[in-house]
Amino acid sequence: MLAPGLIQLSSDKRTAELRVIPNTHGEVTLDAINELLGLPEFSSLKPKTQVIEQAVTQINQLVNQDAGKSELIYEIAEQQDGKIEILISEDAMQAEMTLFAAWGGHEITLPDILNSLKQHKIKLGLSKQKIQSLLKQLSQLEPGLSCSDIIATGKAPIQGKNAKVERKVPLARERLLQPQEREDGTVDMRNLGEVIMVKANDILMVKTPATEGSPGYNVKGETLLATPGKDTNMLPGTGSRLLESDPNVLIASVAGQPVETQTGMQVDNVLQIKDVDIGFGNVDFEGSILVSGDVHEGMVVKSTGDITVMGFVDSAQLIAEGDITVSKGVIGRQLKDDQLSTKLHAKGQISAQFVQYSELKAEGDILVTKQLLHSHTATSKTLTVSDSSERRGDLVGGIVEANKGVKAVIIGATAGTKTEIYCAMHQSELKESLKHFDHRLKQMTVARLNIEASLNKLPPKAQWQDDELMVEQVKGMLQEKRRIQADAAKEEAEYRSVEQEIEHYYRHYRIQASKHIFANVELHIGPAFNRTQREHGPCIVVNENQEIHFDHSSRS
């Protein structure tokens, strides 16, 4: 060990000095110097590693040299005050504090921490308990060691909930999947029960309003605004009205058949017909139509509400502003130029048990419970070819365009019948609408900033508060600012909704087969395309990186 006299404290007691004459004291080692620093008087000082390494090299080089006759002085350790480090997350929702134990210097105290928090502008979400715990840990640490913890956490805003509209009455289309049970427990597939009717003052729909949400804050005390929930219209139609005591309740104002619209419900007069044939003539009715029998070849049936046919539709046209429900079958034939003899067009949904050689167009979902054969089918939403148990449901031949996906039990046929399916073809349109939302939001931001700039240019309130015209102008600007902020919040909610739909577009909109997809089925999902060359078992078909992917692992 080197002689203890070679190390001493500086005059201000803040550093340790090594004083060595190379030719007198000889070579030194790192361990020998560190051993000196372990003496009680110096053990609380922080070693200066680079200086110690430099001293060892220089001293050993000068031993037995002329230059080694002189005393060399090195500051090999020093006092160091305790240190506070604060790391604020990028979103300013968390602040982590690290405390370093002092090397013989000033230890961190609570006032030091409070001052550091003030310098970092940390104001909210502080945990007094965690700060006290860190100080307690610090008192037990060896010099230079540290302890850390999250000492401040922001509060995320609670986003508003979207409005929800709940229908309280069944619709005609729902009867297709609810055949009546006989007394012996069997099901009568021919008897779909009574026609759905309501009386005046029956509740049709109940709306749960959107909520505004509540704001949050970050650790710097900045307010984080909540996104209000998206509102949903619930408007009365013909034969319905909002309850005077509660505008969130829609009731029937007359007796009739309930019909769902895009913004609410209406109650239609019901025209009941046994059969639509040449003897009865074409039908064009303001209200809903119930055909207890069949619609025969060449006939046209139009309705401003729902059309319900208890029998068959054979080479006829049905056009409805509501739903079309055919309890039995829809039958058509192939005409020239790929035209089909039967056409069903609905602004609502289309439901049937069996369809062949027919043209189906709907803005809502299309449901076929048994077979959809050699038809042209187009829907803005989903196509389902399946019964409730997923045991039956054949989609064979024809062309399907279902924007939000297809679900069937079997797609194609063992004979390799060509079947074309298109879905999820409108992502580019959604992206374009997102650009429009972004443009409108920017316009609103500019308008709001212009109003704020005008308000900031106003002289002190004392100079104009008695000027009625000026007061009105200021009120107008403030009202306009609030209106813009409210509109911008709604636009922002729409923007986020479309953005989320784009992000999950191909995950949600897909093709699903419960049992089989046979060969010669053309699958188009967005720009991805595949023509099946073999039979596939139960699977979900998705667009994965712009290629068709068959997932046989799950049908959830």
VEXMARPA-46992 format. One line per 3 residues: number of its first residue (from 0); their letters; for each residue x, y, z of C-alpha. Coordinates in Angstrom, 2 decimals. Layout:
% residues N
NUM) A) X/Y/Z ~ ... $
END
This chain:
% residues 556
0) MLA) 0.00/0.00/0.00 ~ 1.17/3.52/-0.74 ~ 1.98/5.68/2.27 $
3) PGL) -1.16/7.43/3.56 ~ 0.76/10.66/3.64 ~ 0.77/10.77/-0.16 $
6) IQL) -2.94/11.73/-0.20 ~ -4.47/14.75/1.48 ~ -7.52/16.98/1.32 $
9) SSD) -7.33/20.29/-0.49 ~ -7.59/23.45/1.54 ~ -11.34/23.76/0.79 $
12) KRT) -11.86/20.08/1.72 ~ -13.62/19.41/-1.62 ~ -10.90/17.43/-3.43 $
15) AEL) -8.31/14.77/-2.62 ~ -4.77/15.43/-3.86 ~ -2.15/12.77/-4.62 $
18) RVI) 1.40/14.15/-4.16 ~ 4.10/11.84/-5.51 ~ 7.84/12.14/-6.35 $
21) PNT) 8.35/9.29/-8.89 ~ 12.05/8.66/-8.08 ~ 11.36/8.68/-4.34 $
24) HGE) 8.10/6.73/-4.09 ~ 8.50/4.43/-7.09 ~ 5.90/2.97/-9.39 $
27) VTL) 2.20/3.09/-8.48 ~ -0.84/1.04/-9.48 ~ -4.54/1.76/-9.88 $
30) DAI) -5.33/-0.58/-7.01 ~ -2.86/1.16/-4.74 ~ -4.39/4.59/-5.41 $
33) NEL) -7.93/3.27/-4.98 ~ -6.80/1.75/-1.69 ~ -5.76/5.21/-0.51 $
36) LGL) -9.16/6.56/-1.54 ~ -10.74/3.89/0.65 ~ -9.38/5.54/3.76 $
39) PEF) -12.20/6.96/5.96 ~ -11.25/10.56/5.27 ~ -11.57/10.15/1.49 $
42) SSL) -14.11/7.32/1.00 ~ -17.03/9.70/0.51 ~ -15.32/11.48/-2.42 $
45) KPK) -15.95/10.56/-6.05 ~ -12.84/9.08/-7.75 ~ -11.75/10.88/-10.92 $
48) TQV) -11.03/7.76/-12.97 ~ -9.40/9.44/-15.97 ~ -7.07/11.51/-13.76 $
51) IEQ) -6.07/8.40/-11.77 ~ -5.27/6.46/-14.97 ~ -3.26/9.43/-16.32 $
54) AVT) -1.36/9.71/-13.00 ~ -0.38/6.02/-13.01 ~ 0.94/6.28/-16.58 $
57) QIN) 2.90/9.49/-16.03 ~ 4.37/8.50/-12.65 ~ 5.57/5.10/-13.86 $
60) QLV) 7.10/6.65/-17.00 ~ 9.11/9.15/-14.92 ~ 10.57/6.70/-12.39 $
63) NQD) 14.42/6.83/-12.55 ~ 14.23/9.74/-14.97 ~ 15.58/13.23/-14.30 $
66) AGK) 12.04/14.61/-14.51 ~ 11.08/12.12/-11.81 ~ 12.83/14.13/-9.12 $
69) SEL) 10.01/16.70/-8.95 ~ 6.76/16.35/-7.02 ~ 3.64/15.70/-9.10 $
72) IYE) 0.21/16.73/-7.82 ~ -3.05/15.16/-9.05 ~ -6.68/15.83/-8.01 $
75) IAE) -7.83/12.20/-7.90 ~ -11.22/12.59/-6.16 ~ -13.76/15.30/-5.51 $
78) QQD) -16.92/16.10/-3.68 ~ -20.10/15.98/-5.75 ~ -23.49/17.24/-4.67 $
81) GKI) -26.55/15.06/-5.02 ~ -28.22/15.34/-8.40 ~ -31.81/15.37/-9.66 $
84) EIL) -32.76/14.25/-13.16 ~ -36.32/14.59/-14.45 ~ -37.46/12.92/-17.67 $
87) ISE) -40.80/14.04/-19.12 ~ -42.45/11.70/-21.63 ~ -42.98/12.95/-25.18 $
90) DAM) -46.71/13.38/-24.60 ~ -46.06/15.08/-21.22 ~ -48.31/12.54/-19.50 $
93) QAE) -45.59/11.17/-17.19 ~ -42.57/12.54/-15.35 ~ -39.86/10.24/-14.01 $
96) MTL) -37.47/11.51/-11.35 ~ -34.05/10.04/-10.60 ~ -32.14/11.03/-7.44 $
99) FAA) -28.37/10.48/-7.23 ~ -26.71/10.18/-3.81 ~ -24.02/12.80/-3.12 $
102) WGG) -20.27/12.07/-2.97 ~ -19.56/13.92/0.25 ~ -21.44/17.00/-0.99 $
105) HEI) -24.91/18.45/-0.49 ~ -27.62/15.79/-0.24 ~ -30.89/16.31/-2.07 $
108) TLP) -33.69/17.75/0.08 ~ -37.41/18.29/-0.48 ~ -36.91/22.01/-1.29 $
111) DIL) -34.38/20.98/-3.98 ~ -36.97/18.67/-5.53 ~ -39.70/21.31/-5.44 $
114) NSL) -37.38/23.80/-7.12 ~ -36.48/21.28/-9.85 ~ -40.16/20.51/-10.46 $
117) KQH) -40.80/24.23/-10.84 ~ -37.94/24.58/-13.34 ~ -39.39/21.72/-15.41 $
120) KIK) -42.89/23.30/-15.18 ~ -44.38/20.17/-13.63 ~ -47.59/21.25/-11.94 $
123) LGL) -50.23/18.50/-11.90 ~ -50.51/14.80/-11.18 ~ -47.71/14.81/-8.57 $
126) SKQ) -47.46/11.98/-6.06 ~ -46.29/13.25/-2.68 ~ -46.02/9.67/-1.43 $
129) KIQ) -43.64/8.64/-4.23 ~ -41.44/11.69/-3.72 ~ -41.16/10.97/0.02 $
132) SLL) -40.39/7.32/-0.75 ~ -37.55/8.36/-3.10 ~ -36.06/10.64/-0.43 $
135) KQL) -36.16/7.76/2.05 ~ -34.45/5.43/-0.45 ~ -31.86/8.11/-1.19 $
138) SQL) -30.83/8.31/2.48 ~ -29.89/4.62/2.39 ~ -27.87/4.67/-0.86 $
141) EPG) -24.11/4.48/-1.24 ~ -22.47/7.59/-2.81 ~ -23.16/7.83/-6.54 $
144) LSC) -25.99/5.32/-6.62 ~ -29.48/6.37/-7.71 ~ -33.18/5.60/-7.29 $
147) SDI) -36.03/6.36/-9.73 ~ -39.79/6.42/-9.90 ~ -42.70/7.99/-11.81 $
150) IAT) -43.60/10.97/-9.61 ~ -46.20/12.70/-11.80 ~ -48.91/11.30/-14.07 $
153) GKA) -51.34/13.23/-16.24 ~ -55.00/12.42/-16.63 ~ -56.15/11.41/-20.10 $
156) PIQ) -59.39/12.99/-21.29 ~ -62.45/10.78/-21.18 ~ -63.70/10.75/-24.74 $
159) GKN) -67.37/11.30/-25.36 ~ -69.55/8.30/-26.17 ~ -71.30/8.15/-29.51 $
162) AKV) -75.05/8.46/-29.58 ~ -76.85/5.13/-29.82 ~ -80.27/4.44/-31.27 $
165) ERK) -82.05/1.27/-30.18 ~ -85.03/-0.02/-32.11 ~ -87.82/-1.31/-29.87 $
168) VPL) -90.00/-3.08/-32.45 ~ -89.21/-5.95/-34.86 ~ -89.26/-5.51/-38.63 $
171) ARE) -90.72/-7.61/-41.39 ~ -87.31/-8.87/-42.53 ~ -86.60/-10.39/-39.11 $
174) RLL) -89.53/-12.78/-39.49 ~ -87.59/-14.65/-42.19 ~ -85.24/-16.09/-39.57 $
177) QPQ) -87.97/-16.69/-36.99 ~ -90.37/-19.36/-38.28 ~ -93.15/-20.29/-35.85 $
180) ERE) -92.83/-23.18/-33.44 ~ -95.61/-25.83/-33.47 ~ -97.18/-27.20/-30.31 $
183) DGT) -95.06/-30.37/-30.60 ~ -91.85/-28.29/-30.62 ~ -91.10/-28.58/-34.35 $
186) VDM) -90.75/-25.53/-36.57 ~ -93.19/-24.61/-39.34 ~ -90.98/-23.08/-42.07 $
189) RNL) -94.06/-21.98/-44.03 ~ -95.59/-20.03/-41.16 ~ -93.63/-16.88/-40.34 $
192) GEV) -96.21/-15.53/-37.89 ~ -98.37/-12.46/-37.93 ~ -97.44/-9.34/-39.89 $
195) IMV) -95.52/-6.91/-37.67 ~ -97.87/-4.07/-36.70 ~ -97.80/-1.28/-34.12 $
198) KAN) -100.48/0.85/-32.49 ~ -100.48/4.61/-31.96 ~ -98.17/5.68/-29.10 $
201) DIL) -96.13/2.45/-29.25 ~ -92.41/3.16/-28.69 ~ -90.45/2.64/-31.91 $
204) MVK) -86.95/3.82/-31.01 ~ -85.02/5.15/-28.05 ~ -81.91/7.30/-28.45 $
207) TPA) -79.10/7.50/-25.93 ~ -77.54/10.92/-26.62 ~ -73.85/11.41/-27.32 $
210) TEG) -71.78/12.62/-24.39 ~ -69.30/15.49/-24.40 ~ -66.64/13.59/-22.43 $
213) SPG) -64.48/15.28/-19.81 ~ -61.12/17.05/-20.28 ~ -57.82/15.78/-18.91 $
216) YNV) -54.45/17.34/-18.25 ~ -50.76/16.61/-18.62 ~ -48.07/16.96/-15.94 $
219) KGE) -47.36/20.52/-17.10 ~ -50.93/21.52/-16.26 ~ -52.02/21.91/-19.88 $
222) TLL) -55.67/21.01/-20.49 ~ -56.34/18.07/-22.84 ~ -59.69/18.52/-24.52 $
225) ATP) -62.00/15.53/-24.89 ~ -63.42/14.57/-28.26 ~ -67.21/14.70/-27.99 $
228) GKD) -69.15/11.64/-29.06 ~ -70.58/11.50/-32.54 ~ -74.27/12.36/-32.71 $
231) TNM) -76.76/10.17/-34.58 ~ -79.98/11.54/-36.03 ~ -83.26/10.06/-34.92 $
234) LPG) -85.90/11.86/-36.92 ~ -89.62/11.12/-37.15 ~ -91.06/10.01/-40.46 $
237) TGS) -94.57/9.59/-41.74 ~ -96.73/8.15/-38.97 ~ -94.22/8.70/-36.17 $
240) RLL) -93.27/11.54/-33.82 ~ -90.90/12.41/-31.01 ~ -92.32/12.20/-27.51 $
243) ESD) -93.03/15.73/-26.26 ~ -91.71/14.99/-22.78 ~ -88.56/13.27/-24.12 $
246) PNV) -87.22/14.03/-27.62 ~ -85.02/10.94/-27.37 ~ -88.05/8.66/-27.66 $
249) LIA) -89.70/8.06/-31.05 ~ -93.28/6.78/-30.97 ~ -95.92/5.78/-33.49 $
252) SVA) -98.54/8.42/-34.16 ~ -100.78/6.02/-36.13 ~ -101.36/2.31/-36.35 $
255) GQP) -99.54/0.47/-39.13 ~ -96.36/-1.35/-40.14 ~ -93.07/0.00/-38.69 $
258) VET) -90.43/0.75/-41.31 ~ -86.84/1.66/-40.56 ~ -85.39/4.65/-42.41 $
261) QTG) -81.84/5.99/-42.59 ~ -82.57/8.53/-39.86 ~ -85.29/6.90/-37.78 $
264) MQV) -88.59/5.10/-38.39 ~ -91.91/5.66/-40.03 ~ -95.22/3.87/-39.69 $
267) DNV) -96.81/2.99/-43.00 ~ -100.28/2.23/-44.07 ~ -100.24/-1.37/-45.23 $
270) LQI) -101.67/-2.39/-48.58 ~ -102.51/-6.10/-48.39 ~ -102.74/-7.99/-51.67 $
273) KDV) -103.29/-11.69/-52.27 ~ -101.40/-11.97/-55.59 ~ -99.84/-9.46/-57.96 $
276) DIG) -100.65/-10.68/-61.46 ~ -102.10/-9.39/-64.72 ~ -105.56/-9.47/-63.20 $
279) FGN) -104.54/-7.15/-60.34 ~ -102.03/-4.99/-62.26 ~ -98.81/-3.26/-61.28 $
282) VDF) -98.60/-1.68/-57.81 ~ -97.23/1.76/-56.88 ~ -98.16/2.54/-53.27 $
285) EGS) -97.23/5.20/-50.71 ~ -96.76/2.99/-47.71 ~ -95.80/-0.63/-47.13 $
288) ILV) -97.07/-3.53/-49.21 ~ -97.85/-7.04/-48.01 ~ -98.38/-9.66/-50.71 $
291) SGD) -99.78/-12.78/-49.05 ~ -99.28/-14.83/-52.21 ~ -96.91/-14.43/-55.19 $
294) VHE) -95.71/-11.70/-57.54 ~ -96.04/-13.08/-61.05 ~ -94.05/-12.69/-64.27 $
297) GMV) -93.78/-9.22/-65.77 ~ -95.32/-7.39/-62.79 ~ -93.85/-4.29/-61.11 $
300) VKS) -94.35/-3.48/-57.42 ~ -93.17/-0.13/-56.03 ~ -93.41/1.07/-52.43 $
303) TGD) -92.28/4.09/-50.39 ~ -91.94/1.68/-47.45 ~ -91.31/-2.07/-47.15 $
306) ITV) -92.40/-4.79/-49.55 ~ -93.12/-8.16/-47.97 ~ -93.98/-11.15/-50.18 $
309) MGF) -95.13/-14.29/-48.38 ~ -94.80/-16.48/-51.48 ~ -92.57/-16.32/-54.61 $
312) VDS) -91.36/-13.57/-56.92 ~ -91.09/-14.83/-60.49 ~ -89.53/-12.68/-63.25 $
315) AQL) -90.89/-9.47/-61.73 ~ -89.57/-6.15/-60.41 ~ -89.76/-5.02/-56.77 $
318) IAE) -88.63/-1.48/-55.91 ~ -88.78/-0.31/-52.27 ~ -87.55/2.71/-50.35 $
321) GDI) -87.50/0.44/-47.30 ~ -86.76/-3.30/-47.07 ~ -87.75/-6.12/-49.40 $
324) TVS) -88.55/-9.44/-47.73 ~ -89.48/-12.54/-49.73 ~ -90.49/-15.42/-47.49 $
327) KGV) -89.97/-18.12/-50.11 ~ -88.07/-17.78/-53.38 ~ -86.96/-15.24/-55.97 $
330) IGR) -86.88/-16.82/-59.41 ~ -85.62/-15.38/-62.67 ~ -84.20/-16.34/-66.03 $
333) QLK) -81.18/-15.42/-68.12 ~ -82.11/-12.96/-70.90 ~ -79.99/-11.68/-73.75 $
336) DDQ) -76.99/-9.41/-73.10 ~ -76.52/-10.98/-69.63 ~ -79.76/-9.40/-68.41 $
339) LST) -81.82/-11.15/-65.75 ~ -85.61/-11.26/-65.68 ~ -86.08/-10.52/-61.96 $
342) KLH) -84.95/-7.30/-60.27 ~ -85.15/-6.40/-56.56 ~ -83.97/-2.88/-55.66 $
345) AKG) -84.16/-1.60/-52.05 ~ -82.84/1.43/-50.18 ~ -82.98/-0.75/-47.09 $
348) QIS) -82.20/-4.47/-46.87 ~ -83.15/-7.45/-49.02 ~ -83.97/-10.80/-47.43 $
351) AQF) -85.07/-14.06/-49.07 ~ -84.72/-17.81/-48.64 ~ -83.82/-18.71/-52.23 $
354) VQY) -82.67/-16.59/-55.21 ~ -81.71/-17.59/-58.75 ~ -81.01/-15.63/-61.95 $
357) SEL) -82.01/-12.33/-60.33 ~ -80.59/-8.85/-59.89 ~ -80.42/-7.70/-56.26 $
360) KAE) -79.40/-4.14/-55.36 ~ -79.56/-2.79/-51.79 ~ -78.06/0.05/-49.79 $
363) GDI) -78.41/-2.14/-46.69 ~ -77.42/-5.76/-46.05 ~ -78.57/-8.63/-48.23 $
366) LVT) -79.51/-11.92/-46.54 ~ -80.26/-15.19/-48.37 ~ -80.84/-18.09/-46.02 $
369) KQL) -80.51/-21.05/-48.43 ~ -79.17/-20.47/-51.95 ~ -78.03/-17.56/-54.11 $
372) LHS) -77.51/-18.88/-57.63 ~ -76.28/-17.23/-60.84 ~ -77.39/-13.75/-59.81 $
375) HTA) -76.00/-10.22/-59.90 ~ -75.86/-8.96/-56.31 ~ -74.77/-5.50/-55.17 $
378) TSK) -74.87/-4.04/-51.66 ~ -73.20/-1.11/-49.92 ~ -72.91/-3.29/-46.84 $
381) TLT) -72.64/-7.06/-46.35 ~ -73.95/-10.13/-48.15 ~ -74.81/-13.16/-46.03 $
384) VSD) -75.76/-16.50/-47.60 ~ -76.46/-18.69/-44.60 ~ -79.14/-19.86/-42.24 $
387) SSE) -78.84/-19.07/-38.54 ~ -77.04/-22.37/-37.81 ~ -74.49/-21.96/-40.66 $
390) RRG) -75.45/-25.39/-42.02 ~ -76.98/-24.23/-45.30 ~ -76.08/-21.35/-47.57 $
393) DLV) -74.74/-21.83/-51.13 ~ -73.36/-18.93/-53.16 ~ -72.90/-20.26/-56.68 $
396) GGI) -72.21/-18.43/-59.95 ~ -72.97/-14.84/-60.86 ~ -71.33/-11.64/-59.70 $
399) VEA) -71.30/-10.28/-56.16 ~ -70.36/-6.73/-55.16 ~ -70.53/-6.42/-51.37 $
402) NKG) -68.62/-3.41/-50.10 ~ -68.33/-4.56/-46.49 ~ -67.76/-8.25/-47.02 $
405) VKA) -69.31/-11.62/-47.80 ~ -70.21/-14.49/-45.50 ~ -71.46/-17.80/-46.89 $
408) VII) -71.44/-21.46/-45.96 ~ -70.28/-22.63/-49.40 ~ -68.87/-20.48/-52.22 $
411) GAT) -68.73/-21.95/-55.73 ~ -69.54/-25.53/-56.72 ~ -67.77/-28.86/-57.21 $
414) AGT) -68.31/-28.45/-60.96 ~ -66.08/-25.36/-60.94 ~ -68.87/-22.88/-61.71 $
417) KTE) -67.37/-19.44/-62.25 ~ -68.27/-17.19/-59.34 ~ -67.04/-13.58/-59.03 $
420) IYC) -66.86/-11.76/-55.69 ~ -65.82/-8.15/-55.17 ~ -65.56/-6.52/-51.73 $
423) AMH) -63.70/-3.71/-49.97 ~ -63.34/-1.77/-53.22 ~ -63.77/1.76/-51.83 $
426) QSE) -60.78/2.43/-49.59 ~ -59.48/5.10/-52.00 ~ -62.81/6.96/-51.71 $
429) LKE) -62.47/6.93/-47.91 ~ -58.94/8.31/-48.21 ~ -60.27/11.08/-50.44 $
432) SLK) -62.97/11.94/-47.90 ~ -60.25/12.10/-45.24 ~ -58.52/14.79/-47.30 $
435) HFD) -61.76/16.80/-47.37 ~ -62.13/16.50/-43.59 ~ -58.52/17.64/-43.16 $
438) HRL) -59.09/20.61/-45.48 ~ -62.22/21.69/-43.60 ~ -60.46/21.36/-40.23 $
441) KQM) -57.63/23.57/-41.46 ~ -60.14/26.16/-42.67 ~ -61.83/26.15/-39.26 $
444) TVA) -58.47/26.54/-37.52 ~ -57.63/29.57/-39.67 ~ -61.06/31.10/-38.99 $
447) RLN) -60.68/30.58/-35.23 ~ -57.16/32.05/-35.19 ~ -58.39/35.11/-37.12 $
450) IEA) -61.10/35.71/-34.52 ~ -58.60/35.26/-31.69 ~ -56.23/37.71/-33.38 $
453) SLN) -59.04/40.27/-33.66 ~ -59.93/39.80/-29.99 ~ -56.28/40.18/-28.95 $
456) KLP) -56.08/43.51/-30.81 ~ -58.93/44.98/-28.80 ~ -58.06/47.85/-26.44 $
459) PKA) -58.54/47.28/-22.69 ~ -62.13/46.40/-21.81 ~ -62.50/49.56/-19.75 $
462) QWQ) -62.24/51.60/-22.96 ~ -65.17/49.96/-24.77 ~ -67.39/48.23/-22.20 $
465) DDE) -69.88/51.15/-22.32 ~ -70.04/51.12/-26.12 ~ -73.11/48.98/-26.93 $
468) LMV) -72.11/48.46/-30.57 ~ -68.63/47.35/-29.57 ~ -69.99/45.01/-26.89 $
471) EQV) -72.29/43.39/-29.45 ~ -69.41/42.93/-31.89 ~ -67.28/41.26/-29.23 $
474) KGM) -70.19/38.99/-28.22 ~ -70.66/38.06/-31.86 ~ -66.98/37.18/-32.27 $
477) LQE) -67.04/35.04/-29.12 ~ -70.19/33.23/-30.25 ~ -68.67/32.58/-33.67 $
480) KRR) -65.50/31.25/-32.04 ~ -67.55/28.85/-29.89 ~ -69.54/27.71/-32.93 $
483) IQA) -66.36/27.03/-34.89 ~ -64.90/25.09/-31.97 ~ -68.06/22.97/-31.69 $
486) DAA) -68.14/22.29/-35.44 ~ -64.43/21.49/-35.43 ~ -64.93/18.98/-32.60 $
489) KEE) -67.62/17.20/-34.66 ~ -65.45/17.24/-37.78 ~ -62.54/15.90/-35.75 $
492) AEY) -64.71/13.01/-34.50 ~ -65.76/12.23/-38.10 ~ -62.12/12.44/-39.20 $
495) RSV) -61.03/9.96/-36.49 ~ -63.87/7.60/-37.38 ~ -62.94/7.54/-41.08 $
498) EQE) -59.25/7.31/-40.22 ~ -59.94/4.26/-38.05 ~ -62.08/2.65/-40.77 $
501) IEH) -59.22/3.09/-43.27 ~ -56.69/1.69/-40.80 ~ -58.71/-1.49/-40.21 $
504) YYR) -60.33/-1.62/-43.65 ~ -59.07/-4.96/-44.91 ~ -59.21/-6.53/-41.45 $
507) HYR) -62.96/-5.89/-41.19 ~ -64.10/-6.20/-44.79 ~ -63.38/-9.75/-45.97 $
510) IQA) -64.81/-12.98/-47.38 ~ -65.73/-15.87/-45.11 ~ -66.71/-19.44/-45.95 $
513) SKH) -68.02/-21.68/-43.14 ~ -67.44/-24.94/-45.05 ~ -65.93/-24.67/-48.56 $
516) IFA) -64.63/-22.43/-51.32 ~ -64.44/-24.43/-54.53 ~ -62.22/-23.94/-57.60 $
519) NVE) -62.82/-21.19/-60.19 ~ -64.00/-18.59/-57.67 ~ -62.63/-15.13/-58.48 $
522) LHI) -61.89/-13.24/-55.26 ~ -61.35/-9.48/-55.42 ~ -60.63/-7.65/-52.13 $
525) GPA) -59.59/-4.12/-52.99 ~ -56.85/-4.37/-55.64 ~ -55.89/-7.91/-54.54 $
528) FNR) -57.10/-10.75/-56.80 ~ -57.02/-14.54/-56.78 ~ -58.80/-17.24/-58.78 $
531) TQR) -59.01/-20.41/-56.72 ~ -57.35/-23.45/-58.30 ~ -58.45/-25.97/-55.67 $
534) EHG) -60.97/-26.54/-52.92 ~ -60.45/-24.73/-49.61 ~ -61.99/-25.76/-46.31 $
537) PCI) -63.43/-23.37/-43.73 ~ -61.51/-20.11/-44.05 ~ -61.44/-16.35/-43.97 $
540) VVN) -60.07/-14.62/-47.07 ~ -58.39/-11.26/-46.50 ~ -56.31/-8.67/-48.32 $
543) ENQ) -52.90/-8.90/-46.68 ~ -50.28/-6.52/-48.10 ~ -52.34/-6.24/-51.31 $
546) EIH) -52.37/-10.01/-51.82 ~ -55.16/-12.52/-51.23 ~ -54.49/-14.57/-48.09 $
549) FDH) -56.44/-17.66/-46.94 ~ -56.62/-18.01/-43.17 ~ -57.75/-21.53/-42.24 $
552) SSR) -56.90/-21.18/-38.56 ~ -59.95/-19.25/-37.36 ~ -63.39/-18.15/-38.48 $
555) S) -64.03/-15.68/-35.64 $
END
